[in-house]
């Protein structure tokens, strides 16, 4: 079966799952069922089918599982958000369609994505400006104490979602060009391989940028996400784990220092370590998140059964259920088993992304696929780790599931870039295998 046919058959159960999810929600809200869930399922499948046909034409050799896996997460998110607020779900569906439009445009105009290398410094500047935009007076907005949003008239978005792609493109291009210098000039000190001091600059710059984000933008999640993605790229580019260990130590020391000296960073860490100190104030969100997960048990309470607001009032029992704590809502309604299915989907996307990196023949493609996969996976870890108290809770979104147009659109652009890399890598790998089989056949004759 061809790659595109596998993709098509994988989309069918996704649409059926979305239909079943809406049916379960409607069954909880009303004793009578109509055909609305079938209409939603058919609409979802039609949009996915149109995207599949476009991929069949433009990227026939691309990975066949990435888009169905993303569609699965999207379907799950739509059902959960509809269960919270149907109006938010309609907005999310519109963002889904817009994300697919930009997905198609990215594939259309970046078929030769090597052009990104020629504009790497311009892309890096754009990425940095996007990170700084939330602190600009007049347009910047605070979201839960962090400077994440930008509001331009009726348009509001989170620029960090787009800056992650820009910075990954720049780092992939930069490390492809300078990887040999980092390896050749390295020396061992006390059994640890150190890069030459004059080429230690990139790590210091990215570390400084991460610390700057931690203090100036007040966004621990994005700071951790960007620096971890950089370390993943650095390891793939050099093959030296010691470089990664040094980078991790630098980040931990910097985070510890600012947690002890900067008030808002200190508060975040204190809430994480002891949310019971102020259970009705600063610790309320994380405590309610934990209680909701515990209440779900192994199998969950069922769609529509979780208490999001205090009965009889509009007071939030699970704050930010459509964004920050949507994973807690998932655990509450479908249980630990259902939540593990969500995590498994993210792991499968990560596995496919890293497989694309392994198949890629040229350095830029390999590093680009690694960076995009790493930043996507780490983003999922940061928000899931936050609501389960593995790390401090941050304001990043759960990719393809949480409510938010910026996240949906940016992640579909990221997915398009991954599919572009995979199409070239799989096509070249197939051509190489065909050539080797042809040589063997000639040798036998």
Buried (B, 14 or more C-beta within 10 A) or exposed (E): EEBBEBBBEBBEEBBEBBBBBBBBBBBBEEEEEEEEBEEBBBBBBEBBBEBBEBBBEBBEBBBBBBBBBBBBBBBBBBBBBBBBBEEBBEBBBEBBEBBBEBBBEBBEEBEEBEEBBEBBEEBBEBBBEBBBBBBEEEBBBEBBEBBBBBEEEEEBBBBBBBBBBBBBBBBBBBBBEBBEBBBEEBEEEEEEBBBEEEBBEBBEEBBEBBBBBBBBBBBBBBBBBBBBBBBBBBBBBBEBEBBBBBBEEBBEEBBEEBBEEBEEBEBBBBBBEEBEEEEEEBBBBBBBBBBBBEBBEEEBBBBBEBEBEEEEEEEBBBBBBBBBBBBBBBBBBBBBEBBBBBEEBBBBBBBBBBBBBEBBEBBBBBBBBBBBBBBBBBBBBBBBBBBBBEBBBBBBBBBBBBBBBBBBBBBBBBBBBBBBBBBBBBBBBEEEEEEEEEEEEEEEE
